[in-house]
Amino acid sequence: MDHVIGLRCLVCGRRYRPDEIEYVCPEHGAEGIVDVEYDYDVIGARASPPRLGGEPGMWRYRSLLPVEVWSEPPPLVVGGTPLVAAPRLAGEIAVAEVWVKDEGRQPTASLKDRASAMAVVKAAERGIDTITTASTGNAAAALAGMCAAAGRRAVIFVPASAPKGKVAQLLAYGANVILVDGTYDEAFEMSMGAASSTGWYNRNTGFNPYMSEGKKTVVFEVCEQLAWSAPDVIAVGVGDGCIIGGLHKGLRDLVALGWIDHMPRLIGVQAEGSAFLAEAWWSGEDVLTKAPIRTYTVADSISAGLPRDRLKAMAAVVETGGAFVTVSDEQILQAIPDMARGCGVFGEPAAAAAWAGMRIAAGSRLVGPADRVVVLSTGNGLKDAGAAVRASELVQSTVLRVPPGRDGLNHAMRRLQPMTAETR
């Protein structure tokens, strides 16, 4: 990895060689999250937009990732998800263009596959067979799926409040699942303790610096799909902060390499009941010393009382001139059918939160008529079918129930006629 200069602590600025520390700066314990630094001259000499690798999905950008040349990714193809043009959504919020990046098309149906694929590769580089993490569902499913594909063992700590469908996905992949009668933060601490005492590879975000590196590949794809013309604004739901931190890192890479000519503004969207970072941004609080908050939200994937990647998340918004906005659970649920009907992308609550937040941003003039906007839909709506049902009830979706035969057909057609007229 001669293109990797080292690892820099975000708290004290100290730099380490990649082989000098395992995860964090030892001067600050678990809070000493580090950032991977690259030699862009080396990368630029080897790669350019016309000369990207031929590997599928996210590994197309291998030259911009902190992996050994001999490393083998899991056999599942991660990445290469569609960027969907959404002119009706653009018209709704009066901006120039809107695209929705549909990460629900990943192998386990969420963006977290990108980080988990990276975790499997980095664990293999260190010769470790068992990987652990804590998750409210998506990171867990991603790790379980990637480990199953690669023949690795996954041990996952999940709060018992996680949607049953997400837990079922873990069991289907054969992961060792430990349901914790507590919060995500409590499950996180248990996972951290297990990794420390056993030597298992630790996939947890806000601790393992390579998870941001996996997630940043989504913004590489966005910019390439836009012919290397970066959007003006990117909106994403924020819980632990690793995704928005990864977006920022990927964009910094592309600007440093000269592959894009400007830095998009990043809009971090938080649920009103899990707004640690938004509160800190509004008040100017230090996220390292701010006390954890109690959380309550329908969007389990962005529920975090103490965001683990809060330093990177705050930097992502501040350094790009972006903003944090908050949305209610009702606005999140409303956004599920609105986004699905507006462009065909069906997102879970945490994914739809990004569209709900973009509406707030437009109403607050954080985006304007000339802006080209990307909404990052981080997970498929089938991840939380219960929330999708509640969302449909909220917008009063109609289901016609009729008997079989001609009488039933005639009744259905009579009922459908006024509906058809309304949509003309």
Secondary structure per residue as TSV (DSSP state, phi and psi in degrees):
chain	resnum	aa	ss	phi	psi
A	1	M	-	360.0	60.3
A	2	D	T	-71.8	-9.3
A	3	H	T	-86.3	-6.7
A	4	V	E	-98.2	118.6
A	5	I	E	-75.5	-44.6
A	6	G	E	168.0	-162.9
A	7	L	E	-123.2	127.0
A	8	R	E	-112.4	127.9
A	9	C	E	-69.9	131.3
A	10	L	T	-81.3	-9.0
A	11	V	T	-91.0	-51.3
A	12	C	T	-112.3	-9.9
A	13	G	-	84.4	-2.1
A	14	R	-	-64.8	144.7
A	15	R	E	-111.1	145.3
A	16	Y	E	-131.9	152.0
A	17	R	-	-70.0	153.0
A	18	P	T	-57.3	-29.5
A	19	D	T	-93.8	5.8
A	20	E	T	-88.7	-31.0
A	21	I	-	-131.6	158.4
A	22	E	S	-84.5	-51.5
A	23	Y	S	-135.2	-54.2
A	24	V	S	-125.2	166.5
A	25	C	-	-68.1	121.2
A	26	P	T	-64.6	-16.3
A	27	E	T	-71.5	-18.5
A	28	H	S	-129.3	10.5
A	29	G	G	60.3	-143.1
A	30	A	G	-64.4	-20.4
A	31	E	G	-80.3	-12.3
A	32	G	-	-82.9	54.1
A	33	I	-	-61.1	140.3
A	34	V	E	-115.8	162.8
A	35	D	E	-119.1	138.0
A	36	V	E	-78.2	128.7
A	37	E	E	-111.1	141.5
A	38	Y	E	-117.6	157.7
A	39	D	-	-94.8	99.0
A	40	Y	H	-70.9	-22.5
A	41	D	H	-66.2	-41.7
A	42	V	H	-64.7	-46.6
A	43	I	H	-61.8	-45.2
A	44	G	H	-63.3	-28.7
A	45	A	H	-74.1	-22.1
A	46	R	H	-102.4	-27.5
A	47	A	-	-137.5	151.1
A	48	S	-	-156.4	165.3
A	49	P	G	-50.1	-40.0
A	50	P	G	-76.3	-11.8
A	51	R	G	-119.0	34.0
A	52	L	-	-75.0	158.1
A	53	G	-	-66.8	164.7
A	54	G	-	-93.7	4.0
A	55	E	S	-69.1	153.5
A	56	P	S	-77.5	154.6
A	57	G	G	62.8	-141.6
A	58	M	G	-64.7	-22.0
A	59	W	G	-77.0	-3.9
A	60	R	G	-58.4	-26.5
A	61	Y	G	-103.6	29.0
A	62	R	G	-54.0	-36.3
A	63	S	G	-66.3	-13.7
A	64	L	G	-107.7	14.7
A	65	L	S	-119.9	152.3
A	66	P	S	-86.0	61.7
A	67	V	-	-127.9	154.7
A	68	E	-	-72.1	152.7
A	69	V	T	-64.5	-25.3
A	70	W	T	-91.1	-4.4
A	71	S	-	-66.0	137.2
A	72	E	-	-105.4	122.2
A	73	P	-	-74.8	164.0
A	74	P	-	-57.5	151.0
A	75	P	S	-68.8	-17.7
A	76	L	S	-68.8	137.7
A	77	V	-	-81.4	114.1
A	78	V	-	-106.5	131.5
A	79	G	-	101.6	-173.2
A	80	G	-	71.0	28.9
A	81	T	-	-79.5	154.3
A	82	P	-	-74.4	150.0
A	83	L	E	-109.3	110.2
A	84	V	E	-96.6	122.6
A	85	A	E	-68.3	136.2
A	86	A	-	-133.1	69.7
A	87	P	H	-62.2	-32.1
A	88	R	H	-68.2	-38.0
A	89	L	H	-66.6	-38.0
A	90	A	H	-60.8	-41.9
A	91	G	H	-65.2	-34.8
A	92	E	H	-63.0	-39.2
A	93	I	H	-105.2	8.2
A	94	A	T	58.5	51.8
A	95	V	-	-121.3	168.8
A	96	A	S	-65.1	-48.8
A	97	E	E	-150.0	148.0
A	98	V	E	-131.0	133.5
A	99	W	E	-123.0	147.7
A	100	V	E	-116.3	120.5
A	101	K	E	-86.3	114.5
A	102	D	E	-94.4	87.1
A	103	E	G	-78.2	-4.0
A	104	G	G	-66.9	-8.2
A	105	R	G	-87.4	2.0
A	106	Q	S	-67.3	164.6
A	107	P	T	-55.0	-39.7
A	108	T	T	-106.6	14.4
A	109	A	S	77.4	26.2
A	110	S	B	-154.3	161.4
A	111	L	T	-60.1	-23.7
A	112	K	H	-61.0	-14.7
A	113	D	H	-59.8	-31.8
A	114	R	H	-63.9	-45.0
A	115	A	H	-69.5	-40.8
A	116	S	H	-68.7	-34.1
A	117	A	H	-62.3	-41.0
A	118	M	H	-63.8	-40.4
A	119	A	H	-61.6	-41.6
A	120	V	H	-63.8	-40.7
A	121	V	H	-65.3	-46.7
A	122	K	H	-68.4	-34.6
A	123	A	H	-64.5	-41.5
A	124	A	H	-64.7	-37.7
A	125	E	H	-61.0	-30.3
A	126	R	T	-95.9	1.1
A	127	G	T	72.7	31.0
A	128	I	-	-107.9	129.4
A	129	D	-	-91.9	-26.7
A	130	T	E	-106.8	132.2
A	131	I	E	-123.3	137.0
A	132	T	E	-125.4	155.7
A	133	T	E	-160.0	166.0
A	134	A	E	-113.3	146.3
A	135	S	-	-163.5	152.4
A	136	T	S	-85.8	-1.6
A	137	G	S	152.1	-54.5
A	138	N	H	-71.5	-45.5
A	139	A	H	-63.5	-35.3
A	140	A	H	-64.5	-47.7
A	141	A	H	-62.5	-41.0
A	142	A	H	-62.0	-45.6
A	143	L	H	-66.2	-42.1
A	144	A	H	-59.9	-43.9
A	145	G	H	-67.4	-44.4
A	146	M	H	-65.7	-39.3
A	147	C	H	-66.6	-40.2
A	148	A	H	-61.3	-43.2
A	149	A	H	-65.9	-35.2
A	150	A	H	-95.9	-0.6
A	151	G	T	72.9	32.8
A	152	R	-	-107.7	164.5
A	153	R	E	-99.1	133.4
A	154	A	E	-115.0	131.3
A	155	V	E	-120.6	117.6
A	156	I	E	-126.5	130.4
A	157	F	E	-102.5	120.6
A	158	V	E	-129.7	132.6
A	159	P	E	-62.8	139.4
A	160	A	T	-62.0	-14.8
A	161	S	T	-80.0	-5.1
A	162	A	S	-60.9	145.9
A	163	P	-	-54.2	138.5
A	164	K	H	-59.6	-35.4
A	165	G	H	-62.1	-36.2
A	166	K	H	-70.3	-39.4
A	167	V	H	-65.9	-39.5
A	168	A	H	-60.9	-36.5
A	169	Q	H	-62.7	-40.3
A	170	L	H	-62.6	-44.6
A	171	L	H	-65.6	-37.3
A	172	A	H	-61.4	-35.6
A	173	Y	T	-79.8	-6.0
A	174	G	T	85.0	18.6
A	175	A	-	-72.9	153.8
A	176	N	E	-83.4	110.7
A	177	V	E	-105.7	128.0
A	178	I	E	-117.3	106.9
A	179	L	E	-82.1	126.2
A	180	V	E	-105.8	123.6
A	181	D	S	-77.2	70.5
A	182	G	S	-172.6	-164.1
A	183	T	-	-86.1	171.4
A	184	Y	H	-59.9	-41.5
A	185	D	H	-62.1	-36.0
A	186	E	H	-70.6	-38.6
A	187	A	H	-64.4	-37.1
A	188	F	H	-60.0	-47.0
A	189	E	H	-63.6	-35.8
A	190	M	H	-67.2	-40.9
A	191	S	H	-64.1	-41.7
A	192	M	H	-61.0	-42.4
A	193	G	H	-64.9	-38.9
A	194	A	H	-64.8	-44.1
A	195	A	H	-63.1	-41.5
A	196	S	H	-64.5	-39.2
A	197	S	H	-84.1	-20.2
A	198	T	H	-110.5	-21.5
A	199	G	-	84.7	7.9
A	200	W	-	-61.3	152.8
A	201	Y	E	-71.5	133.5
A	202	N	E	-100.4	110.8
A	203	R	-	-90.0	-2.4
A	204	N	-	-59.6	134.7
A	205	T	T	-70.8	155.2
A	206	G	T	72.7	7.5
A	207	F	T	-135.6	-50.0
A	208	N	-	-88.0	113.4
A	209	P	T	-68.7	-17.3
A	210	Y	H	-81.0	-11.7
A	211	M	H	-67.8	-39.4
A	212	S	H	-60.7	-36.1
A	213	E	H	-66.5	-35.0
A	214	G	H	-69.5	-44.0
A	215	K	H	-69.4	-26.4
A	216	K	T	-64.7	-19.0
A	217	T	H	-63.6	-21.1
A	218	V	H	-63.8	-35.2
A	219	V	H	-79.4	-25.9
A	220	F	H	-59.4	-45.6
A	221	E	H	-64.6	-44.0
A	222	V	H	-56.2	-49.3
A	223	C	H	-66.9	-38.1
A	224	E	H	-67.2	-39.4
A	225	Q	H	-66.4	-21.9
A	226	L	T	-98.3	23.8
A	227	A	T	59.5	38.2
A	228	W	T	58.5	32.1
A	229	S	-	-111.4	100.8
A	230	A	-	-63.5	144.5
A	231	P	-	-68.1	171.6
A	232	D	S	-86.9	-31.7
A	233	V	E	-141.0	140.6
A	234	I	E	-128.3	129.4
A	235	A	E	-112.6	138.7
A	236	V	E	-151.1	144.6
A	237	G	E	-67.0	144.3
A	238	V	-	-129.7	125.4
A	239	G	S	-120.4	-87.3
A	240	D	S	-70.9	-22.7
A	241	G	S	98.1	-1.8
A	242	C	H	-71.7	-35.3
A	243	I	H	-68.6	-49.9
A	244	I	H	-65.2	-33.9
A	245	G	H	-63.7	-38.5
A	246	G	H	-67.2	-39.3
A	247	L	H	-58.5	-46.5
A	248	H	H	-60.6	-44.1
A	249	K	H	-63.2	-44.1
A	250	G	H	-63.2	-40.4
A	251	L	H	-66.7	-39.4
A	252	R	H	-60.7	-41.1
A	253	D	H	-57.8	-48.0
A	254	L	H	-68.0	-38.0
A	255	V	H	-65.7	-44.2
A	256	A	H	-62.4	-34.4
A	257	L	H	-82.3	-10.6
A	258	G	T	78.7	17.0
A	259	W	S	-81.5	-24.1
A	260	I	S	-127.9	157.2
A	261	D	S	-104.0	0.2
A	262	H	S	-156.3	162.2
A	263	M	-	-96.7	116.4
A	264	P	-	-63.4	152.5
A	265	R	E	-79.7	135.8
A	266	L	E	-104.3	125.9
A	267	I	E	-105.5	112.7
A	268	G	E	-92.0	123.9
A	269	V	E	-106.9	123.1
A	270	Q	E	-119.5	148.5
A	271	A	E	-68.8	144.5
A	272	E	G	-56.0	-31.7
A	273	G	G	-87.6	6.4
A	274	S	G	-150.8	63.9
A	275	A	-	-113.8	39.1
A	276	F	H	-52.7	-51.6
A	277	L	H	-72.3	-39.4
A	278	A	H	-62.1	-42.2
A	279	E	H	-60.9	-44.5
A	280	A	H	-65.8	-38.5
A	281	W	H	-65.7	-43.7
A	282	W	H	-64.3	-40.0
A	283	S	H	-95.4	-9.3
A	284	G	T	74.6	22.0
A	285	E	-	-70.9	153.0
A	286	D	-	-78.8	118.4
A	287	V	T	-69.4	-18.1
A	288	L	T	-74.3	-28.6
A	289	T	T	-108.4	-10.8
A	290	K	S	-62.3	133.5
A	291	A	-	-70.9	149.9
A	292	P	-	-59.5	155.1
A	293	I	-	-115.0	161.4
A	294	R	-	-85.9	140.1
A	295	T	-	-117.5	151.0
A	296	Y	-	-155.6	117.5
A	297	T	-	-164.5	149.8
A	298	V	S	-69.7	-21.2
A	299	A	-	-90.0	80.6
A	300	D	G	-59.6	-30.6
A	301	S	G	-71.1	-15.2
A	302	I	G	-120.0	29.0
A	303	S	-	-98.0	115.7
A	304	A	-	-153.7	115.4
A	305	G	S	-71.5	-26.7
A	306	L	S	-139.0	90.2
A	307	P	-	-55.6	125.4
A	308	R	T	-76.0	-27.8
A	309	D	T	-106.8	40.0
A	310	R	H	-67.7	-30.7
A	311	L	H	-64.6	-47.3
A	312	K	H	-67.9	-37.5
A	313	A	H	-65.0	-44.1
A	314	M	H	-65.9	-41.6
A	315	A	H	-61.9	-35.9
A	316	A	H	-60.6	-41.2
A	317	V	H	-77.7	-48.2
A	318	V	H	-64.5	-46.7
A	319	E	H	-75.8	-14.4
A	320	T	H	-102.6	1.0
A	321	G	T	69.8	28.2
A	322	G	-	-89.0	-150.1
A	323	A	E	-161.9	158.4
A	324	F	E	-103.0	139.3
A	325	V	E	-130.9	156.8
A	326	T	E	-119.6	151.0
A	327	V	E	-134.2	147.1
A	328	S	-	-78.4	163.5
A	329	D	H	-61.3	-36.4
A	330	E	H	-64.6	-40.7
A	331	Q	H	-65.8	-35.9
A	332	I	H	-64.0	-49.1
A	333	L	H	-63.2	-40.4
A	334	Q	H	-60.6	-35.3
A	335	A	H	-70.5	-22.0
A	336	I	H	-61.7	-59.1
A	337	P	H	-69.8	-29.5
A	338	D	H	-64.9	-43.3
A	339	M	H	-70.0	-40.9
A	340	A	H	-62.2	-43.6
A	341	R	H	-75.2	-26.8
A	342	G	H	-81.3	-23.7
A	343	C	H	-150.5	-3.9
A	344	G	S	90.6	5.3
A	345	V	-	-99.5	120.7
A	346	F	-	-99.9	108.3
A	347	G	B	-109.9	152.7
A	348	E	-	-72.9	174.6
A	349	P	H	-53.9	-46.1
A	350	A	H	-63.6	-31.4
A	351	A	H	-74.6	-45.7
A	352	A	H	-66.5	-24.5
A	353	A	H	-55.9	-33.3
A	354	A	H	-62.7	-40.9
A	355	W	H	-71.0	-39.7
A	356	A	H	-59.2	-41.8
A	357	G	H	-68.0	-35.5
A	358	M	H	-64.9	-35.0
A	359	R	H	-62.3	-44.0
A	360	I	H	-62.5	-43.4
A	361	A	H	-60.9	-40.7
A	362	A	H	-66.8	-41.3
A	363	G	H	-66.3	-26.5
A	364	S	T	-93.7	5.6
A	365	R	T	62.9	29.2
A	366	L	S	-79.5	-17.8
A	367	V	S	-127.0	154.6
A	368	G	-	-130.3	177.7
A	369	P	T	-58.6	-27.3
A	370	A	T	-91.4	-3.2
A	371	D	-	-76.5	141.8
A	372	R	E	-104.2	119.7
A	373	V	E	-118.5	138.6
A	374	V	E	-116.1	130.6
A	375	V	E	-107.2	123.8
A	376	L	E	-93.6	107.2
A	377	S	E	-90.7	105.0
A	378	T	-	-84.4	-15.3
A	379	G	B	-157.7	153.4
A	380	N	B	-72.7	144.8
A	381	G	G	-62.2	-24.8
A	382	L	G	-71.8	-9.1
A	383	K	G	-61.2	-30.7
A	384	D	G	-139.4	78.5
A	385	A	H	-62.9	-32.9
A	386	G	H	-60.9	-41.8
A	387	A	H	-67.1	-35.9
A	388	A	H	-64.2	-38.7
A	389	V	H	-64.0	-45.2
A	390	R	H	-61.3	-39.1
A	391	A	H	-64.4	-41.3
A	392	S	H	-64.9	-37.8
A	393	E	H	-66.7	-35.0
A	394	L	H	-64.0	-36.3
A	395	V	T	-96.3	12.3
A	396	Q	T	55.5	47.8
A	397	S	-	-64.5	142.5
A	398	T	-	-107.2	131.6
A	399	V	-	-115.7	125.0
A	400	L	-	-92.1	124.5
A	401	R	-	-112.7	121.7
A	402	V	-	-136.0	159.2
A	403	P	-	-75.4	161.6
A	404	P	S	-70.9	162.7
A	405	G	S	98.3	-176.8
A	406	R	H	-64.1	-39.7
A	407	D	H	-61.5	-41.6
A	408	G	H	-65.2	-40.8
A	409	L	H	-63.4	-44.8
A	410	N	H	-61.9	-41.9
A	411	H	H	-62.2	-43.8
A	412	A	H	-62.3	-42.6
A	413	M	H	-67.3	-36.5
A	414	R	H	-64.3	-39.8
A	415	R	H	-70.5	-32.7
A	416	L	H	-77.1	-24.0
A	417	Q	H	-58.0	-49.1
A	418	P	H	-66.8	-30.9
A	419	M	H	-65.7	-41.0
A	420	T	H	-65.0	-39.5
A	421	A	H	-64.3	-35.9
A	422	E	H	-66.7	-27.7
A	423	T	T	-91.7	-2.1
A	424	R	-	-74.4	360.0
